[in-house]
Amino acid sequence: MSFRRPTMGETPTTVLFLLLAAIWGSSFVAIKIGIADVPALSFAAIRYSIAGLIVLAYAAHTTDRWRPRGRREWVLAATVGLFVIGIYHGALYLGEHDVSAPIAAIVISLAPILTAGFASKLHENVTIDGTQAAGLLAGLAGVVIVANPGSAGSVDLGGLLLVFLAAASFALGGVLTGKLPGGGGLPVETMEAWAMLIGSLALWVGAAVRGENVTAVHWTPTALASLAYLTLVCGAGGFLLYFVLLERAGATEINLVSYLEPIGASVVAWALFGDVVSPRALAGFAVIFAGFALVKHRYIGAAVRNTTDDAEL
């Protein structure tokens, strides 16, 4: 991994990288806690309504653009909002009713692999070679291993499919965003803020369709603590930390956060509930990670060569 060296007084990039992985990994457990008391889509909608306003205030204070301009920039924000915020979190929150937090994190780690698959179909200048195709198959095989279908200890298939839909929506949103022209002048903070707000609107619509009545919810201290943590730490704080890492490391390296999140989710789930990830789930995660390595073999090879060249200088 190639990170920009921090300047004097800055927190080391590797520390920020691990912190982001821990924060976003723990979010899977916080979601599981919150949806025990609050309807899933309403819970997600409240989270991103608040987080969106916080990030919007940050964007207004730190950038020269607090809102998108023109149809193209609004389409960009709406695409991210619908796929990366709305559908992704809606499916994830619903899926976590029936699967554990560590299992959900493992399946979500498939997203970078699915991104490569969608990109090869939707971008004319993106192709995948045999090694990358093997990586895609390995990633899907890893999910099957995690599901363990047909056995007494199998994971709930409906919940697993919802989490898989979440991963696919996140990946597709990233690819569609790359195809949209005209968003280069929009600060990422501003785009993310409006994406959160648009995504929260989609979640509110979904909650209404499902007949969720958030006004009748009895807000327990646990649910409020979960919402506060997800909104302030994982939502607003996590994305602001993401912006710092995006500037220092770039998008490709940040993809690796997905593969540390299951570790964070597993540690927190074990500490709070005594949940232990099965050896089969760990094996599935290892296969998914191997698939990622195959999909990214060109980038990894180039990074290794650059590191070797730097060491020889």
C-alpha atoms as a printed R data frame, in Angstrom:
    type eleno elety resid chain resno       x       y       z
1   ATOM     1    CA   MET     A     1   0.000   0.000   0.000
2   ATOM     2    CA   SER     A     2   1.315   3.424  -0.898
3   ATOM     3    CA   PHE     A     3   0.248   6.209   1.455
4   ATOM     4    CA   ARG     A     4   1.302   9.840   1.284
5   ATOM     5    CA   ARG     A     5   3.614  10.708   4.141
6   ATOM     6    CA   PRO     A     6   1.808  12.929   6.679
7   ATOM     7    CA   THR     A     7   3.300  16.328   7.350
8   ATOM     8    CA   MET     A     8   4.623  17.351  10.748
9   ATOM     9    CA   GLY     A     9   1.860  17.186  13.351
10  ATOM    10    CA   GLU     A    10  -0.486  15.033  11.222
11  ATOM    11    CA   THR     A    11  -1.729  11.670  12.470
12  ATOM    12    CA   PRO     A    12   0.020   8.827  10.569
13  ATOM    13    CA   THR     A    13  -2.077   7.655   7.631
14  ATOM    14    CA   THR     A    14  -1.901   3.999   8.648
15  ATOM    15    CA   VAL     A    15  -3.380   4.892  12.043
16  ATOM    16    CA   LEU     A    16  -6.266   6.736  10.364
17  ATOM    17    CA   PHE     A    17  -6.777   3.801   7.992
18  ATOM    18    CA   LEU     A    18  -7.050   1.318  10.879
19  ATOM    19    CA   LEU     A    19  -9.281   3.709  12.811
20  ATOM    20    CA   LEU     A    20 -11.694   4.003   9.881
21  ATOM    21    CA   ALA     A    21 -11.791   0.208   9.517
22  ATOM    22    CA   ALA     A    22 -12.554  -0.152  13.232
23  ATOM    23    CA   ILE     A    23 -15.279   2.511  13.130
24  ATOM    24    CA   TRP     A    24 -17.020   1.156  10.052
25  ATOM    25    CA   GLY     A    25 -16.569  -2.430  11.232
26  ATOM    26    CA   SER     A    26 -18.250  -1.638  14.540
27  ATOM    27    CA   SER     A    27 -21.140  -0.020  12.659
28  ATOM    28    CA   PHE     A    28 -22.460  -3.467  11.687
29  ATOM    29    CA   VAL     A    29 -22.873  -4.289  15.379
30  ATOM    30    CA   ALA     A    30 -24.432  -0.896  16.138
31  ATOM    31    CA   ILE     A    31 -26.971  -1.473  13.350
32  ATOM    32    CA   LYS     A    32 -27.848  -4.869  14.804
33  ATOM    33    CA   ILE     A    33 -28.421  -3.258  18.202
34  ATOM    34    CA   GLY     A    34 -30.534  -0.385  16.861
35  ATOM    35    CA   ILE     A    35 -32.913  -2.367  14.663
36  ATOM    36    CA   ALA     A    36 -33.886  -4.507  17.644
37  ATOM    37    CA   ASP     A    37 -35.971  -1.540  18.868
38  ATOM    38    CA   VAL     A    38 -36.542   0.691  15.817
39  ATOM    39    CA   PRO     A    39 -37.933  -0.276  12.368
40  ATOM    40    CA   ALA     A    40 -34.985  -0.865  10.046
41  ATOM    41    CA   LEU     A    41 -35.620   1.634   7.240
42  ATOM    42    CA   SER     A    42 -36.772   4.374   9.598
43  ATOM    43    CA   PHE     A    43 -33.650   3.852  11.692
44  ATOM    44    CA   ALA     A    44 -31.434   4.200   8.611
45  ATOM    45    CA   ALA     A    45 -33.408   7.231   7.400
46  ATOM    46    CA   ILE     A    46 -33.033   9.058  10.721
47  ATOM    47    CA   ARG     A    47 -29.319   8.293  10.774
48  ATOM    48    CA   TYR     A    48 -28.637   9.744   7.336
49  ATOM    49    CA   SER     A    49 -30.988  12.697   7.686
50  ATOM    50    CA   ILE     A    50 -28.931  13.872  10.657
51  ATOM    51    CA   ALA     A    51 -25.542  12.850   9.245
52  ATOM    52    CA   GLY     A    52 -26.328  14.573   5.942
53  ATOM    53    CA   LEU     A    53 -27.057  17.856   7.679
54  ATOM    54    CA   ILE     A    54 -23.834  17.597   9.692
55  ATOM    55    CA   VAL     A    55 -21.705  16.909   6.609
56  ATOM    56    CA   LEU     A    56 -23.528  19.671   4.699
57  ATOM    57    CA   ALA     A    57 -22.617  22.145   7.442
58  ATOM    58    CA   TYR     A    58 -19.016  20.935   7.230
59  ATOM    59    CA   ALA     A    59 -19.027  21.349   3.436
60  ATOM    60    CA   ALA     A    60 -20.443  24.862   3.694
61  ATOM    61    CA   HIS     A    61 -17.690  25.784   6.149
62  ATOM    62    CA   THR     A    62 -14.714  24.176   4.385
63  ATOM    63    CA   THR     A    63 -15.494  24.405   0.645
64  ATOM    64    CA   ASP     A    64 -16.644  27.071  -1.787
65  ATOM    65    CA   ARG     A    65 -19.621  24.959  -2.944
66  ATOM    66    CA   TRP     A    66 -22.370  23.957  -0.499
67  ATOM    67    CA   ARG     A    67 -24.738  22.536  -3.128
68  ATOM    68    CA   PRO     A    68 -24.593  20.984  -6.610
69  ATOM    69    CA   ARG     A    69 -25.089  23.167  -9.676
70  ATOM    70    CA   GLY     A    70 -26.805  22.080 -12.851
71  ATOM    71    CA   ARG     A    71 -28.506  18.858 -13.847
72  ATOM    72    CA   ARG     A    72 -25.324  16.752 -14.119
73  ATOM    73    CA   GLU     A    73 -24.145  17.461 -10.585
74  ATOM    74    CA   TRP     A    74 -27.602  16.803  -9.167
75  ATOM    75    CA   VAL     A    75 -27.787  13.515 -11.080
76  ATOM    76    CA   LEU     A    76 -24.399  12.579  -9.615
77  ATOM    77    CA   ALA     A    77 -25.543  13.291  -6.051
78  ATOM    78    CA   ALA     A    78 -28.849  11.499  -6.661
79  ATOM    79    CA   THR     A    79 -27.096   8.417  -8.067
80  ATOM    80    CA   VAL     A    80 -24.814   8.150  -5.054
81  ATOM    81    CA   GLY     A    81 -27.744   8.867  -2.756
82  ATOM    82    CA   LEU     A    82 -29.977   6.189  -4.254
83  ATOM    83    CA   PHE     A    83 -27.475   3.357  -4.687
84  ATOM    84    CA   VAL     A    84 -24.692   3.999  -2.135
85  ATOM    85    CA   ILE     A    85 -26.886   5.389   0.655
86  ATOM    86    CA   GLY     A    86 -30.530   4.425   0.075
87  ATOM    87    CA   ILE     A    87 -30.584   0.918  -1.382
88  ATOM    88    CA   TYR     A    88 -27.286  -0.093   0.223
89  ATOM    89    CA   HIS     A    89 -28.277   0.797   3.771
90  ATOM    90    CA   GLY     A    90 -31.908  -0.183   3.344
91  ATOM    91    CA   ALA     A    91 -31.001  -3.702   2.233
92  ATOM    92    CA   LEU     A    92 -28.211  -3.967   4.812
93  ATOM    93    CA   TYR     A    93 -30.426  -2.926   7.746
94  ATOM    94    CA   LEU     A    94 -33.207  -5.291   6.662
95  ATOM    95    CA   GLY     A    95 -30.729  -8.118   6.122
96  ATOM    96    CA   GLU     A    96 -29.185  -7.726   9.553
97  ATOM    97    CA   HIS     A    97 -32.497  -8.749  11.090
98  ATOM    98    CA   ASP     A    98 -31.611 -12.302  10.084
99  ATOM    99    CA   VAL     A    99 -27.805 -12.485   9.852
100 ATOM   100    CA   SER     A   100 -25.122 -11.613  12.383
101 ATOM   101    CA   ALA     A   101 -23.059  -8.436  12.174
102 ATOM   102    CA   PRO     A   102 -19.771 -10.258  11.319
103 ATOM   103    CA   ILE     A   103 -21.472 -12.263   8.548
104 ATOM   104    CA   ALA     A   104 -22.962  -9.063   7.113
105 ATOM   105    CA   ALA     A   105 -19.530  -7.411   7.139
106 ATOM   106    CA   ILE     A   106 -17.995 -10.412   5.368
107 ATOM   107    CA   VAL     A   107 -20.602 -10.330   2.580
108 ATOM   108    CA   ILE     A   108 -20.246  -6.544   2.191
109 ATOM   109    CA   SER     A   109 -16.504  -7.059   1.671
110 ATOM   110    CA   LEU     A   110 -17.490  -8.532  -1.699
111 ATOM   111    CA   ALA     A   111 -18.325  -5.012  -2.974
112 ATOM   112    CA   PRO     A   112 -14.904  -4.194  -4.534
113 ATOM   113    CA   ILE     A   113 -15.033  -7.477  -6.456
114 ATOM   114    CA   LEU     A   114 -18.539  -6.749  -7.738
115 ATOM   115    CA   THR     A   115 -17.357  -3.276  -8.718
116 ATOM   116    CA   ALA     A   116 -14.887  -4.821 -11.150
117 ATOM   117    CA   GLY     A   117 -17.630  -6.993 -12.632
118 ATOM   118    CA   PHE     A   118 -20.042  -4.098 -13.139
119 ATOM   119    CA   ALA     A   119 -17.285  -1.885 -14.549
120 ATOM   120    CA   SER     A   120 -16.382  -4.484 -17.176
121 ATOM   121    CA   LYS     A   121 -20.001  -4.518 -18.373
122 ATOM   122    CA   LEU     A   122 -20.793  -0.804 -18.178
123 ATOM   123    CA   HIS     A   123 -17.485   0.833 -19.153
124 ATOM   124    CA   GLU     A   124 -16.351   0.288 -22.740
125 ATOM   125    CA   ASN     A   125 -12.680   0.800 -21.858
126 ATOM   126    CA   VAL     A   126 -12.698  -1.620 -18.900
127 ATOM   127    CA   THR     A   127 -12.059  -5.307 -19.504
128 ATOM   128    CA   ILE     A   128 -11.262  -8.200 -17.201
129 ATOM   129    CA   ASP     A   129  -8.701 -10.878 -17.952
130 ATOM   130    CA   GLY     A   130  -8.803 -14.542 -16.977
131 ATOM   131    CA   THR     A   131  -7.215 -13.926 -13.590
132 ATOM   132    CA   GLN     A   132  -9.755 -11.236 -12.734
133 ATOM   133    CA   ALA     A   133 -12.624 -13.454 -13.901
134 ATOM   134    CA   ALA     A   134 -11.335 -16.141 -11.552
135 ATOM   135    CA   GLY     A   135 -11.349 -13.529  -8.797
136 ATOM   136    CA   LEU     A   136 -15.011 -12.721  -9.446
137 ATOM   137    CA   LEU     A   137 -15.916 -16.406  -9.234
138 ATOM   138    CA   ALA     A   138 -13.852 -16.788  -6.071
139 ATOM   139    CA   GLY     A   139 -15.706 -13.905  -4.449
140 ATOM   140    CA   LEU     A   140 -19.085 -15.469  -5.219
141 ATOM   141    CA   ALA     A   141 -17.817 -18.844  -4.015
142 ATOM   142    CA   GLY     A   142 -16.789 -17.207  -0.760
143 ATOM   143    CA   VAL     A   143 -20.360 -16.004  -0.189
144 ATOM   144    CA   VAL     A   144 -21.666 -19.532  -0.835
145 ATOM   145    CA   ILE     A   145 -19.197 -20.879   1.726
146 ATOM   146    CA   VAL     A   146 -20.383 -18.303   4.258
147 ATOM   147    CA   ALA     A   147 -24.034 -19.182   3.564
148 ATOM   148    CA   ASN     A   148 -23.340 -22.901   4.103
149 ATOM   149    CA   PRO     A   149 -26.614 -23.868   2.375
150 ATOM   150    CA   GLY     A   150 -28.323 -27.146   3.166
151 ATOM   151    CA   SER     A   151 -26.707 -27.662   6.567
152 ATOM   152    CA   ALA     A   152 -27.981 -27.314  10.117
153 ATOM   153    CA   GLY     A   153 -25.752 -24.301  10.697
154 ATOM   154    CA   SER     A   154 -26.622 -22.477   7.490
155 ATOM   155    CA   VAL     A   155 -27.115 -18.709   7.421
156 ATOM   156    CA   ASP     A   156 -30.630 -17.377   6.777
157 ATOM   157    CA   LEU     A   157 -30.816 -17.177   2.978
158 ATOM   158    CA   GLY     A   158 -33.250 -14.260   2.838
159 ATOM   159    CA   GLY     A   159 -31.108 -12.106   5.094
160 ATOM   160    CA   LEU     A   160 -27.964 -13.085   3.226
161 ATOM   161    CA   LEU     A   161 -29.512 -12.164  -0.133
162 ATOM   162    CA   LEU     A   162 -30.509  -8.756   1.218
163 ATOM   163    CA   VAL     A   163 -26.947  -8.090   2.388
164 ATOM   164    CA   PHE     A   164 -25.653  -9.297  -0.995
165 ATOM   165    CA   LEU     A   165 -28.073  -6.843  -2.656
166 ATOM   166    CA   ALA     A   166 -26.591  -4.121  -0.457
167 ATOM   167    CA   ALA     A   167 -23.062  -4.979  -1.611
168 ATOM   168    CA   ALA     A   168 -24.191  -5.062  -5.249
169 ATOM   169    CA   SER     A   169 -25.954  -1.697  -4.932
170 ATOM   170    CA   PHE     A   170 -22.855  -0.111  -3.389
171 ATOM   171    CA   ALA     A   171 -20.683  -1.487  -6.204
172 ATOM   172    CA   LEU     A   172 -23.105  -0.491  -8.967
173 ATOM   173    CA   GLY     A   173 -23.438   3.001  -7.524
174 ATOM   174    CA   GLY     A   174 -19.691   3.476  -7.638
175 ATOM   175    CA   VAL     A   175 -19.507   2.347 -11.256
176 ATOM   176    CA   LEU     A   176 -22.465   4.473 -12.377
177 ATOM   177    CA   THR     A   177 -20.929   7.485 -10.661
178 ATOM   178    CA   GLY     A   178 -17.764   6.970 -12.683
179 ATOM   179    CA   LYS     A   179 -19.788   7.066 -15.902
180 ATOM   180    CA   LEU     A   180 -21.447  10.399 -15.130
181 ATOM   181    CA   PRO     A   181 -19.769  13.476 -16.632
182 ATOM   182    CA   GLY     A   182 -19.653  16.919 -15.154
183 ATOM   183    CA   GLY     A   183 -19.079  16.170 -11.461
184 ATOM   184    CA   GLY     A   184 -15.397  17.007 -11.334
185 ATOM   185    CA   GLY     A   185 -15.928  20.495  -9.939
186 ATOM   186    CA   LEU     A   186 -18.223  19.394  -7.112
187 ATOM   187    CA   PRO     A   187 -16.365  19.016  -3.789
188 ATOM   188    CA   VAL     A   188 -16.605  15.461  -2.474
189 ATOM   189    CA   GLU     A   189 -17.838  16.749   0.893
190 ATOM   190    CA   THR     A   190 -20.734  18.571  -0.780
191 ATOM   191    CA   MET     A   191 -21.588  15.610  -2.981
192 ATOM   192    CA   GLU     A   192 -21.544  13.239   0.019
193 ATOM   193    CA   ALA     A   193 -23.764  15.536   2.083
194 ATOM   194    CA   TRP     A   194 -26.442  15.782  -0.590
195 ATOM   195    CA   ALA     A   195 -26.141  12.063  -1.330
196 ATOM   196    CA   MET     A   196 -26.887  11.356   2.338
197 ATOM   197    CA   LEU     A   197 -29.908  13.654   2.299
198 ATOM   198    CA   ILE     A   198 -31.254  12.211  -0.964
199 ATOM   199    CA   GLY     A   199 -30.559   8.684   0.267
200 ATOM   200    CA   SER     A   200 -32.375   9.396   3.522
201 ATOM   201    CA   LEU     A   201 -35.385  10.594   1.510
202 ATOM   202    CA   ALA     A   202 -35.390   7.282  -0.388
203 ATOM   203    CA   LEU     A   203 -35.211   5.434   2.937
204 ATOM   204    CA   TRP     A   204 -38.153   7.433   4.308
205 ATOM   205    CA   VAL     A   205 -40.175   6.461   1.219
206 ATOM   206    CA   GLY     A   206 -39.237   2.811   1.736
207 ATOM   207    CA   ALA     A   207 -40.215   3.025   5.397
208 ATOM   208    CA   ALA     A   208 -43.620   4.444   4.449
209 ATOM   209    CA   VAL     A   209 -44.180   1.698   1.874
210 ATOM   210    CA   ARG     A   210 -43.380  -0.933   4.522
211 ATOM   211    CA   GLY     A   211 -45.816   0.710   6.920
212 ATOM   212    CA   GLU     A   212 -43.176   1.550   9.512
213 ATOM   213    CA   ASN     A   213 -44.458   3.910  12.211
214 ATOM   214    CA   VAL     A   214 -41.472   5.546  13.854
215 ATOM   215    CA   THR     A   215 -43.714   7.770  16.009
216 ATOM   216    CA   ALA     A   216 -44.913   4.688  17.891
217 ATOM   217    CA   VAL     A   217 -41.384   3.511  18.703
218 ATOM   218    CA   HIS     A   218 -40.324   3.382  22.336
219 ATOM   219    CA   TRP     A   219 -36.816   4.816  22.187
220 ATOM   220    CA   THR     A   220 -34.719   2.852  24.637
221 ATOM   221    CA   PRO     A   221 -31.380   4.209  25.877
222 ATOM   222    CA   THR     A   222 -29.674   1.456  23.874
223 ATOM   223    CA   ALA     A   223 -31.415   2.480  20.649
224 ATOM   224    CA   LEU     A   224 -30.568   6.146  21.217
225 ATOM   225    CA   ALA     A   225 -26.928   5.302  21.924
226 ATOM   226    CA   SER     A   226 -26.787   3.178  18.771
227 ATOM   227    CA   LEU     A   227 -28.297   5.990  16.678
228 ATOM   228    CA   ALA     A   228 -25.901   8.565  18.126
229 ATOM   229    CA   TYR     A   229 -22.901   6.336  17.482
230 ATOM   230    CA   LEU     A   230 -23.957   5.493  13.916
231 ATOM   231    CA   THR     A   231 -24.815   9.104  13.082
232 ATOM   232    CA   LEU     A   232 -21.966  11.004  14.700
233 ATOM   233    CA   VAL     A   233 -19.093   8.508  14.767
234 ATOM   234    CA   CYS     A   234 -19.729   6.110  11.869
235 ATOM   235    CA   GLY     A   235 -21.680   8.489   9.635
236 ATOM   236    CA   ALA     A   236 -20.389  12.040   9.906
237 ATOM   237    CA   GLY     A   237 -17.067  11.216  11.588
238 ATOM   238    CA   GLY     A   238 -16.361   8.180   9.435
239 ATOM   239    CA   PHE     A   239 -16.954  10.006   6.169
240 ATOM   240    CA   LEU     A   240 -14.912  13.019   7.222
241 ATOM   241    CA   LEU     A   241 -12.072  10.625   8.059
242 ATOM   242    CA   TYR     A   242 -12.658   8.995   4.679
243 ATOM   243    CA   PHE     A   243 -12.175  12.374   2.969
244 ATOM   244    CA   VAL     A   244  -8.772  12.776   4.654
245 ATOM   245    CA   LEU     A   245  -7.692   9.295   3.578
246 ATOM   246    CA   LEU     A   246  -9.002   9.843   0.055
247 ATOM   247    CA   GLU     A   247  -6.688  12.831  -0.272
248 ATOM   248    CA   ARG     A   248  -3.694  11.001   1.191
249 ATOM   249    CA   ALA     A   249  -4.066   7.501  -0.247
250 ATOM   250    CA   GLY     A   250  -6.538   7.464  -3.136
251 ATOM   251    CA   ALA     A   251  -9.659   5.402  -3.794
252 ATOM   252    CA   THR     A   252  -7.951   2.085  -4.603
253 ATOM   253    CA   GLU     A   253  -6.148   1.812  -1.282
254 ATOM   254    CA   ILE     A   254  -9.268   2.802   0.656
255 ATOM   255    CA   ASN     A   255 -11.058  -0.212  -0.865
256 ATOM   256    CA   LEU     A   256  -8.926  -2.307   1.464
257 ATOM   257    CA   VAL     A   257 -10.895  -0.923   4.415
258 ATOM   258    CA   SER     A   258 -13.665  -3.340   3.396
259 ATOM   259    CA   TYR     A   259 -11.414  -6.258   4.269
260 ATOM   260    CA   LEU     A   260 -10.624  -5.018   7.760
261 ATOM   261    CA   GLU     A   261 -14.236  -4.211   8.641
262 ATOM   262    CA   PRO     A   262 -15.204  -7.877   9.296
263 ATOM   263    CA   ILE     A   263 -12.391  -8.061  11.841
264 ATOM   264    CA   GLY     A   264 -13.704  -4.986  13.646
265 ATOM   265    CA   ALA     A   265 -17.268  -6.310  13.516
266 ATOM   266    CA   SER     A   266 -16.190  -9.708  14.852
267 ATOM   267    CA   VAL     A   267 -14.186  -8.259  17.744
268 ATOM   268    CA   VAL     A   268 -17.008  -5.929  18.833
269 ATOM   269    CA   ALA     A   269 -19.672  -8.658  18.476
270 ATOM   270    CA   TRP     A   270 -17.546 -11.000  20.582
271 ATOM   271    CA   ALA     A   271 -16.873  -8.340  23.222
272 ATOM   272    CA   LEU     A   272 -20.540  -7.311  23.574
273 ATOM   273    CA   PHE     A   273 -22.441 -10.535  22.930
274 ATOM   274    CA   GLY     A   274 -19.916 -13.353  23.016
275 ATOM   275    CA   ASP     A   275 -20.577 -14.082  19.325
276 ATOM   276    CA   VAL     A   276 -17.876 -16.182  17.686
277 ATOM   277    CA   VAL     A   277 -17.429 -16.363  13.907
278 ATOM   278    CA   SER     A   278 -17.477 -19.947  12.674
279 ATOM   279    CA   PRO     A   279 -14.437 -21.467  10.932
280 ATOM   280    CA   ARG     A   280 -16.573 -21.849   7.804
281 ATOM   281    CA   ALA     A   281 -17.368 -18.125   7.753
282 ATOM   282    CA   LEU     A   282 -13.681 -17.328   8.195
283 ATOM   283    CA   ALA     A   283 -12.873 -19.650   5.298
284 ATOM   284    CA   GLY     A   284 -15.455 -17.875   3.147
285 ATOM   285    CA   PHE     A   285 -13.943 -14.518   4.019
286 ATOM   286    CA   ALA     A   286 -10.478 -15.818   3.086
287 ATOM   287    CA   VAL     A   287 -11.820 -16.930  -0.309
288 ATOM   288    CA   ILE     A   288 -13.446 -13.510  -0.863
289 ATOM   289    CA   PHE     A   289 -10.176 -11.776   0.011
290 ATOM   290    CA   ALA     A   290  -8.308 -14.077  -2.393
291 ATOM   291    CA   GLY     A   291 -10.827 -13.098  -5.056
292 ATOM   292    CA   PHE     A   292 -10.102  -9.430  -4.389
293 ATOM   293    CA   ALA     A   293  -6.357 -10.095  -4.760
294 ATOM   294    CA   LEU     A   294  -6.992 -11.770  -8.126
295 ATOM   295    CA   VAL     A   295  -9.258  -8.967  -9.335
296 ATOM   296    CA   LYS     A   296  -6.651  -6.369  -8.307
297 ATOM   297    CA   HIS     A   297  -3.604  -8.404  -9.384
298 ATOM   298    CA   ARG     A   298  -2.405  -5.734 -11.822
299 ATOM   299    CA   TYR     A   299  -2.526  -2.990  -9.213
300 ATOM   300    CA   ILE     A   300  -0.969  -5.179  -6.513
301 ATOM   301    CA   GLY     A   301   1.835  -6.207  -8.857
302 ATOM   302    CA   ALA     A   302   2.555  -2.592  -9.763
303 ATOM   303    CA   ALA     A   303   2.531  -1.584  -6.088
304 ATOM   304    CA   VAL     A   304   4.992  -4.346  -5.224
305 ATOM   305    CA   ARG     A   305   7.294  -3.298  -8.061
306 ATOM   306    CA   ASN     A   306   7.161   0.346  -6.967
307 ATOM   307    CA   THR     A   307   7.946  -0.632  -3.384
308 ATOM   308    CA   THR     A   308  10.891  -2.746  -4.551
309 ATOM   309    CA   ASP     A   309  12.196   0.074  -6.727
310 ATOM   310    CA   ASP     A   310  11.938   2.538  -3.821
311 ATOM   311    CA   ALA     A   311  13.846   0.148  -1.564
312 ATOM   312    CA   GLU     A   312  16.663  -0.131  -4.089
313 ATOM   313    CA   LEU     A   313  17.131   3.654  -4.346
